[in-house]
């Protein structure tokens, strides 16, 4: 039977264990919280909520969704193997990567790029839970190096939408409200080299909505887009085209005028009959669907089966189209696309003079 002295010495230890358990449970949730030994208050609780909002804003919604799926898949895999995802174990993660590459029935083997993305997702999730994943640990690095050596393949690139393609695509659209909107999306996305998420995140003015990813400023010579993009804030200048039929700025003006949009999201859903603009911001998946739909309607790559044609094009086809079609100095394309390096821009160029700089001759051969 415990003495009075035993009870007095064990109680603080028990409370410390309870506090640690609470902190561990909070860490598993991946939320910003108060330390277990700090008493909550109205002010502190409000600051916790504010900090959680900022933490969630550290990455895009699509990235957060992907990381959540990565963690859910890894946690399920751990349960099936009779282990726990916490704390991080390089040995277990090395086995997990090997399983992803080998493919265990019924799951197919994943590509190297997908496996690397999964590993990044796990690292992010561990950080949110107060842990550090040592990606340089030999159990991870050697397995990943072996996977790359055995399974790596050149990246499969989406086909670029070139100038003649985008012109054919917009001619398939009607001139009702929905058609005006979709025409503006395609032309603006192409001329600006925009990501699909950047297109739909635009507001008419600065600070119109909380979820805004940028805003529009229409000028005499063109439109200036200020974007809070993947690589940080940047400005995109889109000049007026040679004719109203192909001008992205005119298409944008027409859409905003007839949709009677002067505040909030620039691109919104329309009513079922396509005659009325609604308040709901478009989802970025609409851009991908629109590209595929108009590619088919315009008969682009019609020599291929429909399934193959759909697989060739995506939202990135607009960015690749600008990079491949604009015959200007490469640095201007790099700036428009918001790339940190010229090498990244070259990945988007499906056609270019690869031997413009001939080092063989320059070396005297």
N, C-alpha and C positions, 0 to 999 in steps of 0.2 A: 504494500500500500504506500502510495506516495506521501512523503512528509510535507509539512507546510513549506519547508525550505525548497523541496523539490518543485512544488507547484509554483512558487514565486520565481524560480529560475527558469522553468520551462515555459511559462506563459509568454514572455517576450519573444522567445524563440519560435513558439507556435505562431504568434502574430506576424513575425518576420516571414515565416514560411507562407502564411496566408497572403501577405502582401506580394511576395514573389509570384505566387500562383496567379493573383489578379493581374500583375504586370505581364505574365506569360500569356494569359488569356487575351489581354488587350493586344499584345503583339501579334497573336495569331489572326486577329481581325484586320491587321494592317492599318489601323487608324491612329491619328495623332491624338494622344491622351495626356492627362495629368499623371505625374508619378503617383504610385499607390500611397505614398506617405504624405501627400499633399491633400488637404481637405478642399473639396470643391466649394465654389461660391458662384453667385450669379455672374460676376465680372469674369472670373476665370473660365467658367463654362462657355460664356459667349466667345471668349478668345480661342478656346479649343475649337468651337464650331468654325470660327473664322480661319484658323490655321488649317483645319481639315479642308475647307473650300480651296485655300491656296494650294495645298498639297495635291488635291485632285486636278487643279489647273496646271500642274507641272508638265503634264503630257496631254496629247489630244484624246478625245473620246475614243477614237478608233484604236489608238495605241493602248489605252487603259483596258478596253474590251479584249484586245488580243492578249495582254498580260494576264488578265483574269482567267481567260480560257487556258493559257499556259499553266497557270498554277493549279487550276482545277484538274487538268489532265495529269500533272505530276503527282498531285495529292491522291488521285484515284489509283494511279500506278503504284504508289507506295503502299496503299492499303491492300492492293492485290498481292503485293510481294511480302506483306507482313511486316512492314517497317513504317517509320513516321517521317514526314517531310521536315520536321523541326527537331533539333537544330540542323543547319545545313551540314551534309556529309559529302565531301568530294568523292569518296568511294562510291556511294550510292548514286550520285549524279553521273559519274562516269559510266556506271552500269545502265542507267536510264538512257544516256545518249547512245550507247551501243545498241540498246533495244530499239530505239527510234530508227537507227540506221539499218539494222538488220531486218526490221519488220516482223512483228509477232502477230500471228493470226488472231483476229481477222483484220488487224490494222496493217496497211501497206507500209513499206519503207519510206521514210521521208527524205526530201532532198537536203543537201548540205546547208543551203541558205535557210530552210525552215528549221533545221536543228539548231543553227546558230541563233535564230530568232527566239526559239524556245529557251535557249540558255540565257539570252539577254532578259527574257521575261522572268525567269527564275531569279536572276540576280536582282532585278528591280523589286520583285516581291519580297525577297529576303531583306533587302534594305528597308522596305516599308515596315517590316516586322521587327526591326531592331537588330538584325543579324548582318554579317558580312560573308558573302560567298567568295572564296578564294579561287578565282577562275584560272590562276596560274599554277594551282596545285597539279602535280604530275598525273593524278588519277583523271583529271579533266583534260589537261592539255595534250597528253599522249593519245588518249582515246579520240579526241577531236581531230588531231593531226592525222591519225590513221584513217578516220572516216573521210577526211578531205582527200587524202592520197588515193583512197580506193574508190570513192563514189563521186568526187567532184566532177561537174560538167560545166561547159560554158553556159552563162545565163541565157535563158530563153527570153528574148525581147519581144514586146508587142510591136506590131507594125505601125509605122508612122502614117498619120493622115496628112497627105500632102495638099498643096493649094487646090489642085484640080479636084481632089476628093472632097474637101470641105465645101467647095462651091456646088458640087453635085448633091451633097447631103442636104444643104439648106434649101435647095430647090424642091425637095420632096415634102417640105413642111407646108401646112396650110397657112392662111393669113388670118385665122381667128386668134383669140387671145393666147391660147396655149401655143400656137405656132409662132407667134411673135416672141413669146418667152423663150421657147426652145431655140429659135434662130439666134437670139441674143446670147444664150448660153454657149452655143457652138462657136460663134464668131469671136466672142470675148475670150473664151477659153483657149481658142487657137491662137489669136493675135497676142494674147498675154502670156502664153505658155503656162497656163494655170493648172494647178491640181484641182481635181473635182471638188475636194473639200473647201478649197479656197474660193471657188465660184459661189457655192451655196452659202458660204459664211458671210458674204458681203452684206453690209447695210447701206442704206442710202446716205446717211450722215454718220459722223463720229458719235459714239456713245448712244446710239439709238436703242440698242438692246444689250443686255448683259452678256449674251452668248455670241456677240458679234466677233467675227474674225477679221474685220477690216471695213473700209468704207470707200465710197465713190465720190469723186469730184469731177464733174463734167466741165470742160473748158472749150474755148473756141476751136483749138487745134486738136483736141482729143480728150481722153479721159485719164485721170490719174487715180490709180488704185493704191491705197495704203493697206498693206496686208500684215497680219500677225501670223506669219507662216511657220512652217516646220523648222526653218533655220533662223527664226527671229523676225523682227519687223523689217519690211522692205517696201519700196515704192515701185510700182509697175506703170510705165507710161505706154498707153495705147493710142496711136495717132489715128486720125480719120482715114478711111480708105479712099480708093480712086473712084468709087461709085456708091450710091446709096444702097444698092442691092447687096453689096459685099462689105459695107462698112460696119464694123462692130460697134462703133460709137452711135451711129444712126439706129442700129438695131436695138441697142440698149435704151436710147431715148424713146423710140416707138413703144417699146414694152412698158416702160415706166409711165408714159403718158396715157396710153389706153387702159392700162391696169389701174390707173389712178393711185399710184404708189408714190408717196412723198415722205414716208417715214417708215423706219423699221427694215425688215429683211428685203433685199432687192429682188430676190427670186423666191416666189411663193407658189403654193399649189393653186390650181384653178378648179372651178366647179366641174361636175361631170360632163356638162355640155361644152366646156371650154370657153365660156363666155364671161365668167366672173372670177376675179382674183380673190383668193381667200387669205386668211391671216397667217396660215401655217407655213413656216420656212420649208423649202424643199430639202429632202434628204440627198446626200451626195450620191447615193445609188441611182438616183434618177439620171444623173449625168452619164453614168456607165450604160444604163439601159437605152438612153437616147442615142448615144453613139452607135451602139450595136443595131438599133432599129433603123437609123438613117443610113448606115453602111449597107444593110440589106436592101433597103428601098432604093438606094442610088445604084445598086448593081456593082459595087466595088468588089474586086476579086471574084467575079461571078463564075470564073472557071473552076472554083473550088466548091465542095459541098457546103451547105449552109452551116453545119456544125463547125467546120474548120474555119469558115469566115468569121463566125462569132468569136471563136477562140483567139483569132489574130488581133482583135482590136479591143481596147479598153480606154479608161480615162487617161492613161499615160500616153495614148496615141496622139492626143492633142499637143502635149509638150514635145513629144518626139517629132511631130509634124513641123512645129515652128523651128526647132533646132535643125531639122533637115532641109527646110525650104528657104529660110531667110538667108539670102546671099550677102551677108555683111560680115564684118570682122567678128571673130569668135568671141571676143571679150564682151561684145554687146549682147550676144545670145546668153552668155554665162550670167550676166547681170540680170537679164529679163527673167531667166529661170530661177535665179536666186541660188546658184550653185557656188560652193566655196572654192572649187577648183575647176580648171579647164578640163581635167581628165573626166570628171563627172559629166560635164557638158558633152564631151565627145561620145559618151555612152548613149546619149540620146540622138546622136546624128546618124541616121540610117544611110545617108549618102553624103559623101564628102571626098575631097581629094586627099587620099591618105598619104600620098607621096609629094605633097606640096613642098615640104622640106626634105631634100634628098641628102641625107648624111653620107651616103656612099660617095657621091661626087664631091661633097664638101671635104671629105677625108682624103681626096686625091686619087680616087679609083675611077 
